[in-house]
């Protein structure tokens, strides 16, 4: 029996912005964001299992990578640009299994404010992505950075 292939979703561009206030110096936030990512990355965001670990190589061409002890790995993002203690530009891909195919361009910008730091997050997505998938991503980033990173930094900075 021949099946008719499903019609492809239309291409779309979606962008959203988040801002998270962290009661810590910019240097401490940057250090946690780039050097201690595995310490604050929430358990629900470990796609390869609870025993996986994350690392971020903060140079152009570096990557945000998740690995598990069995040799499995997941490339979350590639670093497009890094300005130390200022901004990271990351580019990633969303497979059809996770709501794509699409490309995500994630910007993480740190700004000093009132003795603390504002983390400004911008995610721009293009491809076959629905608004509900984009909403899930936005909620996820708000939780990961607004709970995971924020709580970690505020509890570990002096």
PLY file of the C-alpha trace (Angstrom):
ply
format ascii 1.0
element vertex 158
property float x
property float y
property float z
element edge 157
property int vertex1
property int vertex2
end_header
0.00 0.00 0.00
1.42 3.38 -0.98
1.13 6.09 1.64
0.89 9.71 0.69
3.64 11.65 2.46
2.46 14.29 4.88
2.60 17.84 3.62
5.60 19.66 5.04
5.03 22.38 7.59
5.55 25.90 6.26
8.85 27.55 7.05
8.73 30.14 9.79
10.93 32.49 11.78
10.28 32.92 15.49
12.20 35.03 17.98
11.76 35.58 21.68
13.68 37.39 24.39
14.08 36.62 28.09
15.82 38.58 30.84
16.94 37.06 34.12
18.29 39.13 37.01
21.03 37.41 38.99
22.31 38.77 42.28
25.99 38.26 41.53
28.83 40.02 39.76
29.08 39.58 36.03
32.41 37.75 36.35
30.84 35.12 38.64
27.90 34.62 36.28
30.20 34.27 33.27
32.42 31.79 35.11
29.45 29.62 36.10
27.88 29.90 32.65
31.03 28.87 30.81
33.17 26.83 33.24
30.70 25.20 35.63
27.83 24.39 33.27
27.54 20.80 34.46
27.02 22.01 38.05
23.85 24.00 37.32
22.38 22.24 34.27
19.07 20.88 35.55
18.50 17.10 35.62
15.44 17.32 33.34
17.67 18.82 30.64
20.11 15.88 30.53
18.97 14.34 27.26
21.37 11.36 27.48
20.45 10.34 31.02
21.17 11.31 34.59
24.81 10.21 34.38
25.63 12.45 31.40
27.77 15.56 31.74
27.96 18.84 29.87
30.88 20.98 28.79
31.21 24.26 26.93
34.31 25.24 24.95
33.98 29.04 24.72
35.88 29.79 21.52
34.50 30.24 18.02
33.98 26.73 16.69
33.79 25.30 20.21
30.68 23.52 21.33
28.19 22.86 24.07
28.40 19.10 24.32
26.66 16.46 26.41
28.32 13.05 26.88
27.51 9.95 28.81
29.86 7.24 30.19
28.77 4.77 27.47
30.18 6.96 24.69
26.92 8.60 23.55
27.06 12.31 22.82
24.80 15.20 21.87
25.93 18.44 20.25
23.63 21.10 21.71
25.26 24.16 20.10
28.34 25.37 18.26
29.91 28.64 19.42
29.69 31.22 16.65
31.22 34.08 18.63
32.46 34.68 22.15
33.29 38.03 23.73
34.72 37.17 27.15
32.42 38.09 30.05
30.05 39.82 27.61
28.24 37.64 25.08
28.00 34.17 23.56
26.44 33.55 20.15
25.49 29.88 19.71
24.04 28.05 16.71
22.21 24.74 17.02
19.87 22.45 15.15
16.55 20.94 16.14
15.84 17.56 14.56
12.34 16.52 13.48
12.16 14.24 16.56
12.33 17.36 18.75
10.02 19.69 16.78
12.16 20.66 13.77
13.84 20.57 11.41
15.02 24.00 12.41
18.04 26.09 13.27
18.31 28.01 16.53
20.56 31.00 17.07
20.86 31.56 20.81
22.47 34.70 22.22
23.44 34.95 25.89
24.43 38.49 26.90
25.55 39.66 30.36
25.01 43.23 31.55
25.86 44.72 34.93
22.86 46.22 36.70
22.45 47.53 40.26
25.36 45.50 41.65
24.12 42.32 39.97
23.89 40.94 36.46
21.14 40.72 33.89
21.32 37.72 31.61
19.62 38.62 28.34
18.62 35.63 26.25
17.50 35.88 22.64
16.56 32.79 20.67
15.88 33.17 16.95
14.60 30.07 15.20
13.93 29.36 11.56
12.76 26.27 9.75
9.76 24.03 10.17
8.93 24.98 13.73
5.57 25.54 15.32
4.74 28.27 17.79
4.04 25.56 20.41
7.57 24.18 19.97
8.98 27.69 20.31
6.85 28.22 23.44
8.26 25.00 24.96
11.80 26.15 24.19
11.16 29.56 25.76
9.73 27.97 28.91
12.67 25.57 29.03
15.31 28.29 28.75
13.50 30.34 31.42
13.64 27.33 33.74
17.22 26.31 32.92
18.72 29.78 33.26
16.19 31.32 35.66
16.28 28.43 38.12
19.39 26.35 37.35
22.01 29.03 36.63
20.51 31.77 38.82
20.16 29.58 41.92
23.62 28.08 41.45
25.38 31.41 41.02
23.54 33.16 43.84
24.35 30.27 46.22
28.02 29.98 45.18
29.24 33.54 44.68
30.72 35.51 47.52
0 1
1 2
2 3
3 4
4 5
5 6
6 7
7 8
8 9
9 10
10 11
11 12
12 13
13 14
14 15
15 16
16 17
17 18
18 19
19 20
20 21
21 22
22 23
23 24
24 25
25 26
26 27
27 28
28 29
29 30
30 31
31 32
32 33
33 34
34 35
35 36
36 37
37 38
38 39
39 40
40 41
41 42
42 43
43 44
44 45
45 46
46 47
47 48
48 49
49 50
50 51
51 52
52 53
53 54
54 55
55 56
56 57
57 58
58 59
59 60
60 61
61 62
62 63
63 64
64 65
65 66
66 67
67 68
68 69
69 70
70 71
71 72
72 73
73 74
74 75
75 76
76 77
77 78
78 79
79 80
80 81
81 82
82 83
83 84
84 85
85 86
86 87
87 88
88 89
89 90
90 91
91 92
92 93
93 94
94 95
95 96
96 97
97 98
98 99
99 100
100 101
101 102
102 103
103 104
104 105
105 106
106 107
107 108
108 109
109 110
110 111
111 112
112 113
113 114
114 115
115 116
116 117
117 118
118 119
119 120
120 121
121 122
122 123
123 124
124 125
125 126
126 127
127 128
128 129
129 130
130 131
131 132
132 133
133 134
134 135
135 136
136 137
137 138
138 139
139 140
140 141
141 142
142 143
143 144
144 145
145 146
146 147
147 148
148 149
149 150
150 151
151 152
152 153
153 154
154 155
155 156
156 157
